[in-house]
């Protein structure tokens, strides 16, 4: 198999250009094709001489991800199945609203964390995505956003398949390419990375002084309950996470989002709300209450309306910023927590 040209170093590519007898500015042309335009083949680089394009094709490949299938929800969200160069598959989602179009991208093929409410957690972890495979999702979904909604992406969320902080290097490199003025020039403040809670990597985000937004998938502010839902809590308990979030905030001055699903008769009491309030006070935060999206593996359900409303009201009385997020794409298994490579009848 030929080497993907996006995986070789700048020095190697410049050396290849030089040995091919080409001008040095070919590097800038190629960089623009690869990291701004998302050009999928050397033949499409028509501002580069044909002979050099042939030399590139003989030596390198461009392993772009491919749309294998897409499914449109009744709410206009679109779930995509992407085929990778090695035959593996991942999913991504386009989520339109009146003000924005958000791309939800994946960072791993499968997941190792086994969170009980998440369909991806029931899949085996196959491998980490390479940084250009994450980047490709953004390129493809941006093109699809323009095609279907006549506007480019406004936001990107790393909330698809996998745990981003367990693929730290590739995730960070993908964000660097997406936000670089020489890349897509996308504002880091319109990117959110969601983690199940890897404390040492949250601290590393602080050390790296990242500019994007951070969200913690919390769902219980009680160690016993959180460990029952999320095994990662056994090694990254609430105190450890709280310390890591404080470290992150001290380094970046970025408010953290806490994501919380209110499950029926599990974490929906006023005592649970008070535990969440206490946890949220330890560092500047806002709280996103997320609708639970059913999956076949378990029989969890959302809290009853009365208890749900009391839960929200309690947090608001305590002075917290609370946003209730309604899920989109659930009828095509494209909503939060549902990505598990399942088909849908609503094919485009």
C-alpha positions in Angstrom: 0.0 0.0 0.0 1.3 3.5 -0.9 2.0 5.9 1.9 -0.7 8.5 2.6 0.8 11.7 1.7 -0.7 13.4 4.7 1.2 11.2 7.0 4.7 12.1 5.8 6.7 15.0 7.3 7.0 18.4 5.7 10.8 17.7 5.2 10.0 14.4 3.3 7.5 16.0 1.0 9.8 19.0 0.3 12.6 16.5 -0.5 10.4 14.6 -2.9 9.4 17.9 -4.6 13.0 18.9 -4.9 14.2 15.5 -6.3 11.3 15.6 -8.8 12.8 18.8 -10.2 9.8 20.9 -9.2 9.8 24.5 -7.8 9.6 24.9 -4.0 6.2 26.6 -4.2 4.7 23.3 -5.2 4.7 22.5 -1.4 2.4 25.4 -0.7 0.1 24.4 -3.5 -0.2 20.9 -2.3 -0.7 21.9 1.3 -3.6 24.1 0.2 -5.1 21.2 -1.7 -4.7 18.8 1.2 -5.6 20.9 4.2 -7.8 23.7 2.9 -9.7 22.4 -0.1 -9.8 18.7 0.9 -8.8 17.6 -2.6 -9.5 13.9 -2.8 -7.1 12.9 -5.6 -3.9 14.1 -7.3 -5.8 14.3 -10.6 -7.9 17.1 -9.1 -4.8 19.2 -8.5 -5.1 20.9 -11.9 -2.8 23.7 -11.0 0.1 21.2 -10.7 1.8 19.8 -13.9 0.4 16.5 -15.1 3.7 14.8 -15.0 4.3 15.7 -11.4 0.7 14.6 -10.5 1.6 11.2 -12.0 4.8 11.0 -10.0 2.8 11.8 -6.9 0.2 9.1 -7.7 3.0 6.6 -8.2 4.5 7.3 -4.8 1.6 8.3 -2.5 -2.1 7.9 -1.8 -4.7 10.2 -0.4 -6.8 7.9 1.8 -9.9 10.1 2.1 -12.8 8.8 4.1 -15.8 7.9 1.9 -19.6 8.4 2.6 -20.9 4.8 2.6 -24.5 5.7 3.5 -26.5 8.6 4.9 -29.9 8.7 6.7 -32.1 11.8 7.2 -34.1 12.3 10.3 -37.6 13.7 10.4 -36.0 16.7 12.2 -33.6 17.2 9.2 -30.5 15.9 11.0 -28.4 13.6 8.9 -26.4 10.6 10.1 -23.5 9.5 8.0 -21.7 6.1 7.8 -18.1 6.6 6.7 -15.9 4.0 5.2 -12.2 4.2 6.1 -9.2 3.1 4.0 -8.9 -0.2 5.9 -12.5 -1.2 5.7 -13.5 0.0 9.2 -16.5 2.2 9.6 -17.4 5.2 11.8 -20.4 7.5 12.0 -20.9 11.3 12.1 -23.9 13.5 12.2 -25.0 16.9 10.8 -27.3 18.7 13.2 -29.1 21.8 11.8 -30.9 24.5 13.8 -32.2 28.0 13.1 -28.9 29.6 14.1 -26.2 27.0 13.2 -25.2 23.7 11.7 -23.2 21.5 14.0 -21.0 18.5 12.9 -20.6 15.7 15.4 -17.4 13.8 14.6 -15.9 10.5 15.9 -12.4 10.0 17.3 -12.2 6.2 17.5 -13.5 3.1 15.7 -15.6 1.8 18.6 -14.9 2.6 22.2 -13.2 1.0 25.2 -15.2 2.7 28.0 -18.4 0.7 28.1 -20.7 3.5 29.4 -23.9 1.7 30.0 -26.2 4.3 28.4 -24.2 4.7 25.2 -24.6 2.4 22.2 -21.0 2.9 21.1 -19.8 1.6 24.4 -21.2 -1.8 23.5 -18.9 -2.0 20.4 -15.3 -3.2 20.7 -12.5 -0.6 20.3 -10.9 -1.4 16.9 -8.4 1.5 16.7 -7.8 5.2 17.0 -8.7 7.4 14.1 -5.7 9.1 12.5 -5.8 12.9 12.6 -6.5 13.2 8.9 -9.5 10.8 9.3 -11.0 13.2 11.9 -10.1 16.2 9.7 -11.8 14.5 6.7 -15.1 14.2 8.6 -15.1 17.9 9.0 -14.3 18.5 5.3 -17.1 16.1 4.2 -19.7 17.3 6.6 -19.0 20.9 5.7 -19.5 20.1 2.1 -22.7 18.2 3.0 -23.9 21.1 5.1 -23.5 23.5 2.1 -25.3 20.9 -0.1 -28.3 20.2 2.1 -28.6 23.4 4.2 -26.9 26.0 2.0 -24.6 27.2 4.7 -21.2 26.0 6.1 -20.6 24.4 9.5 -20.8 26.8 12.4 -19.8 24.4 15.1 -17.9 21.1 15.6 -18.4 18.7 18.5 -16.1 15.8 19.3 -19.0 13.8 20.7 -19.2 10.9 18.2 -17.8 7.4 18.5 -14.9 7.0 21.0 -13.3 8.9 23.8 -11.3 11.8 22.4 -8.8 12.0 25.2 -7.8 8.4 24.7 -6.7 9.4 21.2 -5.1 12.6 22.4 -2.3 13.2 19.8 -4.5 12.6 16.7 -7.4 14.6 18.1 -5.1 17.6 18.9 -3.5 17.4 15.5 -6.9 17.3 13.8 -8.0 20.4 15.7 -4.7 22.2 14.9 -5.4 21.6 11.2 -9.0 22.6 11.4 -8.2 25.9 13.2 -5.0 26.8 11.5 -5.1 29.9 9.2 -3.3 27.6 6.7 -6.0 25.0 7.2 -9.7 25.5 7.6 -9.3 28.6 9.8 -12.2 27.5 12.0 -12.6 29.3 15.3 -11.5 27.0 18.3 -14.2 28.6 20.4 -16.8 26.9 18.1 -15.2 23.5 18.8 -16.3 21.4 21.8 -14.5 18.3 23.0 -16.6 16.0 25.2 -14.9 13.5 27.5 -16.1 10.8 29.9 -13.4 12.0 32.3 -9.8 11.2 31.9 -8.3 13.4 34.6 -4.6 13.3 33.6 -5.5 14.2 30.0 -7.8 17.0 31.2 -4.8 18.4 33.0 -2.7 18.0 29.8 -5.3 20.0 27.9 -4.6 22.8 30.5 -0.9 22.5 30.1 -1.3 22.7 26.3 -3.4 25.9 26.9 -6.1 24.8 24.4 -8.6 27.4 23.1 -11.5 25.1 22.4 -14.4 24.3 24.7 -14.4 21.3 27.1 -17.4 19.3 28.2 -17.5 16.6 30.9 -20.0 13.8 30.4 -21.0 13.6 34.1 -24.5 12.1 34.6 -24.1 11.6 38.3 -22.4 13.6 41.0 -22.2 10.7 43.4 -19.3 8.2 43.0 -21.4 5.1 43.6 -24.0 6.0 41.1 -21.6 7.3 38.5 -19.5 4.1 38.7 -22.6 2.1 38.1 -23.2 4.0 34.8 -19.6 4.7 33.8 -16.8 2.3 34.7 -14.2 5.0 34.1 -15.3 6.6 37.4 -13.6 3.8 39.3 -10.2 5.1 38.2 -11.2 8.8 37.7 -13.5 9.6 40.6 -15.3 12.8 41.2 -12.7 14.4 43.4 -10.0 13.5 40.9 -12.1 15.0 38.1 -12.9 18.1 40.1 -9.2 18.7 40.7 -8.4 18.2 37.0 -11.2 20.6 36.0 -9.9 23.3 38.4 -6.4 22.8 37.0 -7.8 23.1 33.4 -9.7 26.3 34.3 -6.8 27.9 36.1 -4.6 27.3 33.0 -7.2 28.3 30.3 -9.8 30.5 32.0 -12.4 28.5 30.0 -15.8 27.7 31.6 -16.5 23.9 31.5 -19.8 22.4 30.4 -21.2 19.6 32.6 -23.4 17.1 30.6 -26.1 15.4 32.6 -28.8 13.0 31.6 -31.6 12.9 34.2 -32.6 9.2 34.3 -35.9 8.0 35.8 -35.5 6.9 39.4 -31.7 6.9 39.2 -30.3 10.4 39.4 -33.4 12.5 39.3 -34.0 13.4 43.0 -33.4 16.7 44.6 -30.6 15.1 46.5 -29.0 14.3 43.1 -29.6 17.9 42.1 -27.9 19.2 45.2 -24.9 16.9 44.6 -24.7 18.2 41.0 -24.9 21.8 42.3 -22.1 21.2 44.8 -19.9 19.7 42.1 -20.7 22.5 39.6 -19.7 25.2 42.2 -16.1 24.0 42.4 -15.1 25.6 39.1 -16.9 27.9 36.7 -19.4 25.8 34.8 -22.6 25.6 32.9 -24.9 22.6 33.0 -26.4 21.0 29.9 -29.3 18.7 30.7 -29.3 16.2 27.8 -32.3 14.1 26.7 -31.7 10.4 27.0 -31.9 8.5 23.7 -33.0 4.9 24.0 -30.8 2.1 22.9 -31.6 -1.6 22.6 -29.1 -2.8 25.1 -30.7 -1.3 28.2 -34.1 -0.1 29.4 -33.2 3.3 30.9 -35.6 6.1 30.3 -35.8 9.8 30.9 -37.1 11.2 34.3 -40.8 11.9 34.6 -41.7 15.4 33.6 -42.6 16.5 37.1 -39.3 15.4 38.6 -37.4 16.6 35.6 -38.9 20.1 36.0 -38.2 20.2 39.8 -34.6 19.1 39.1 -34.1 21.9 36.7 -35.8 24.5 38.9 -33.6 23.5 41.9 -30.4 24.1 39.9 -31.7 27.4 38.7 -32.6 28.5 42.2 -29.0 27.7 43.1 -27.8 30.2 40.5 -26.5 27.7 37.9 -26.6 28.3 34.1 -28.8 25.4 32.9 -29.5 24.6 29.3 -31.9 21.8 28.3 -30.8 20.1 25.1 -33.4 18.3 23.0 -31.9 15.5 21.0 -32.1 15.3 17.2 -31.8 12.4 14.9 -33.0 9.7 17.3 -35.3 8.1 14.6 -32.2 7.3 12.5 -30.1 6.2 15.5 -28.1 9.4 15.1 -28.7 11.2 18.4 -26.3 11.5 21.3 -25.4 8.0 22.6 -26.9 6.1 19.7 -24.0 5.8 17.3 -23.4 2.1 16.8 -23.3 1.6 13.0 -27.0 0.7 12.8 -29.1 1.2 9.6 -32.2 3.2 9.3 -35.1 3.2 6.8 -34.8 7.0 6.3 -32.0 6.6 3.7 -31.2 9.6 1.4 
